[in-house]
Amino acid sequence: MKSQLDDISIVQKRLELLWSARLRDKSKTKKAVEIQDRLSKKSSINWSGAEEIKKWREKR
C-alpha cells in the first residue's frame, strides 16, 4: 500500500513539473511576441520578422 502511494506521489510531482514547464514556455513565447510587436511598431512599416530571421541565417 505504501509503495502505491509513493508511486502516485512521484507521478503527481512529475506531472506538476511538466505542467509548470509548459506554462513557462508559453509565457516566454508571449513575452517574445510582445517585444517583437513593440519593436516592429518603432521601426519602419515594412519590417518583417521572417525577413530578419532570414538575414541572420544567411550571415552564418
MDAnalysis code that builds the backbone (N, CA, C; Angstrom):
import MDAnalysis as mda
import numpy as np

u = mda.Universe.empty(180, n_residues=60, atom_resindex=np.repeat(np.arange(60), 3), trajectory=True)
u.add_TopologyAttr("name", ["N", "CA", "C"] * 60)
u.add_TopologyAttr("resid", np.arange(1, 61))
u.add_TopologyAttr("resname", ["MET", "LYS", "SER", "GLN", "LEU", "ASP", "ASP", "ILE", "SER", "ILE", "VAL", "GLN", "LYS", "ARG", "LEU", "GLU", "LEU", "LEU", "TRP", "SER", "ALA", "ARG", "LEU", "ARG", "ASP", "LYS", "SER", "LYS", "THR", "LYS", "LYS", "ALA", "VAL", "GLU", "ILE", "GLN", "ASP", "ARG", "LEU", "SER", "LYS", "LYS", "SER", "SER", "ILE", "ASN", "TRP", "SER", "GLY", "ALA", "GLU", "GLU", "ILE", "LYS", "LYS", "TRP", "ARG", "GLU", "LYS", "ARG"])
u.atoms.positions = np.array([
    [0.831, -1.211, 0.000],
    [0.000, 0.000, 0.000],
    [0.867, 1.264, 0.000],
    [1.894, 1.273, 0.821],
    [2.782, 2.423, 0.899],
    [3.489, 2.661, -0.439],
    [3.890, 1.587, -1.081],
    [4.581, 1.690, -2.361],
    [3.687, 2.330, -3.423],
    [2.426, 1.970, -3.437],
    [1.500, 2.545, -4.411],
    [1.319, 4.038, -4.170],
    [1.247, 4.435, -2.903],
    [1.106, 5.858, -2.587],
    [2.358, 6.626, -2.999],
    [3.514, 6.002, -2.796],
    [4.766, 6.638, -3.226],
    [4.788, 6.813, -4.741],
    [4.359, 5.779, -5.465],
    [4.311, 5.851, -6.923],
    [3.368, 6.950, -7.394],
    [2.210, 7.052, -6.758],
    [1.243, 8.087, -7.117],
    [1.828, 9.466, -6.845],
    [2.512, 9.594, -5.718],
    [3.120, 10.879, -5.364],
    [4.186, 11.280, -6.383],
    [4.992, 10.321, -6.804],
    [6.044, 10.603, -7.787],
    [5.419, 11.030, -9.115],
    [4.408, 10.320, -9.550],
    [3.741, 10.660, -10.812],
    [3.112, 12.040, -10.717],
    [2.488, 12.330, -9.592],
    [1.861, 13.637, -9.398],
    [2.898, 14.754, -9.478],
    [4.037, 14.568, -8.818],
    [5.092, 15.589, -8.849],
    [5.630, 15.792, -10.258],
    [5.800, 14.700, -10.994],
    [6.296, 14.806, -12.368],
    [5.311, 15.562, -13.247],
    [4.030, 15.268, -13.079],
    [3.010, 15.967, -13.868],
    [2.989, 17.459, -13.537],
    [3.144, 17.781, -12.257],
    [3.192, 19.192, -11.858],
    [4.379, 19.902, -12.508],
    [5.534, 19.237, -12.541],
    [6.715, 19.829, -13.165],
    [6.507, 20.037, -14.661],
    [5.938, 19.034, -15.313],
    [5.688, 19.156, -16.751],
    [4.707, 20.280, -17.046],
    [3.669, 20.374, -16.262],
    [2.650, 21.404, -16.467],
    [3.237, 22.805, -16.261],
    [4.020, 22.969, -15.190],
    [4.585, 24.298, -14.929],
    [5.602, 24.681, -16.002],
    [6.367, 23.699, -16.496],
    [7.314, 23.992, -17.575],
    [6.570, 24.420, -18.828],
    [5.454, 23.792, -19.091],
    [4.663, 24.145, -20.273],
    [4.134, 25.572, -20.155],
    [3.670, 25.947, -18.979],
    [3.175, 27.315, -18.773],
    [4.296, 28.325, -18.902],
    [5.488, 27.987, -18.399],
    [6.627, 28.885, -18.504],
    [6.983, 29.131, -19.960],
    [6.976, 28.072, -20.756],
    [7.284, 28.218, -22.176],
    [6.297, 29.150, -22.866],
    [5.011, 29.015, -22.525],
    [4.001, 29.881, -23.139],
    [4.212, 31.328, -22.742],
    [4.554, 31.566, -21.477],
    [4.732, 32.950, -21.042],
    [5.977, 33.562, -21.690],
    [7.026, 32.766, -21.894],
    [8.217, 33.277, -22.581],
    [7.898, 33.607, -24.026],
    [7.120, 32.749, -24.666],
    [6.737, 32.986, -26.056],
    [5.889, 34.237, -26.160],
    [4.945, 34.390, -25.248],
    [4.078, 35.562, -25.259],
    [4.890, 36.844, -25.080],
    [5.848, 36.810, -24.161],
    [6.683, 37.989, -23.933],
    [7.520, 38.305, -25.163],
    [8.063, 37.284, -25.807],
    [8.864, 37.496, -27.023],
    [8.024, 38.121, -28.126],
    [6.800, 37.667, -28.276],
    [5.911, 38.230, -29.296],
    [5.592, 39.691, -28.981],
    [5.355, 39.987, -27.706],
    [5.066, 41.370, -27.314],
    [6.255, 42.281, -27.620],
    [7.454, 41.800, -27.331],
    [8.661, 42.597, -27.609],
    [8.817, 42.809, -29.113],
    [8.596, 41.751, -29.871],
    [8.709, 41.861, -31.334],
    [7.681, 42.845, -31.880],
    [6.471, 42.810, -31.359],
    [5.442, 43.751, -31.801],
    [5.830, 45.190, -31.494],
    [6.373, 45.406, -30.295],
    [6.796, 46.752, -29.914],
    [7.900, 47.258, -30.834],
    [8.873, 46.380, -31.116],
    [9.977, 46.781, -31.986],
    [9.504, 47.059, -33.401],
    [8.581, 46.252, -33.887],
    [8.116, 46.463, -35.260],
    [7.350, 47.766, -35.396],
    [6.663, 48.176, -34.330],
    [5.951, 49.453, -34.374],
    [6.917, 50.634, -34.389],
    [8.069, 50.465, -33.725],
    [9.046, 51.547, -33.660],
    [9.862, 51.662, -34.942],
    [10.005, 50.560, -35.652],
    [10.811, 50.593, -36.870],
    [9.926, 50.894, -38.075],
    [10.491, 50.751, -39.230],
    [9.739, 51.082, -40.440],
    [8.526, 50.168, -40.615],
    [7.598, 50.617, -41.389],
    [6.348, 49.882, -41.623],
    [6.631, 48.579, -42.376],
    [7.688, 48.536, -43.171],
    [7.992, 47.363, -43.987],
    [8.771, 46.285, -43.238],
    [8.941, 46.422, -41.939],
    [9.715, 45.464, -41.160],
    [9.023, 44.115, -41.139],
    [9.811, 43.069, -41.335],
    [9.277, 41.719, -41.343],
    [10.163, 40.818, -40.483],
    [9.578, 40.182, -39.490],
    [10.322, 39.279, -38.620],
    [10.925, 38.123, -39.396],
    [10.175, 37.602, -40.345],
    [10.665, 36.480, -41.159],
    [11.887, 36.900, -41.976],
    [11.857, 38.101, -42.521],
    [12.992, 38.589, -43.303],
    [14.216, 38.797, -42.415],
    [14.001, 39.282, -41.204],
    [15.117, 39.469, -40.268],
    [15.770, 38.132, -39.939],
    [14.972, 37.132, -39.690],
    [15.500, 35.802, -39.384],
    [16.289, 35.269, -40.575],
    [15.765, 35.493, -41.761],
    [16.441, 35.045, -42.987],
    [17.814, 35.704, -43.108],
    [17.887, 37.008, -42.822],
    [19.161, 37.726, -42.885],
    [20.173, 37.125, -41.916],
    [19.739, 36.863, -40.677],
    [20.648, 36.311, -39.672],
    [21.111, 34.920, -40.053],
    [20.242, 34.134, -40.654],
    [20.633, 32.786, -41.073],
    [21.664, 32.846, -42.199],
    [21.501, 33.808, -43.085],
    [22.426, 33.941, -44.201],
    [23.802, 34.405, -43.733],
    [23.858, 35.138, -42.629],
    [25.145, 35.626, -42.099],
    [25.992, 34.508, -41.530],
    [25.384, 33.401, -41.152],
    [26.131, 32.290, -40.567],
    [26.957, 31.635, -41.555],
])
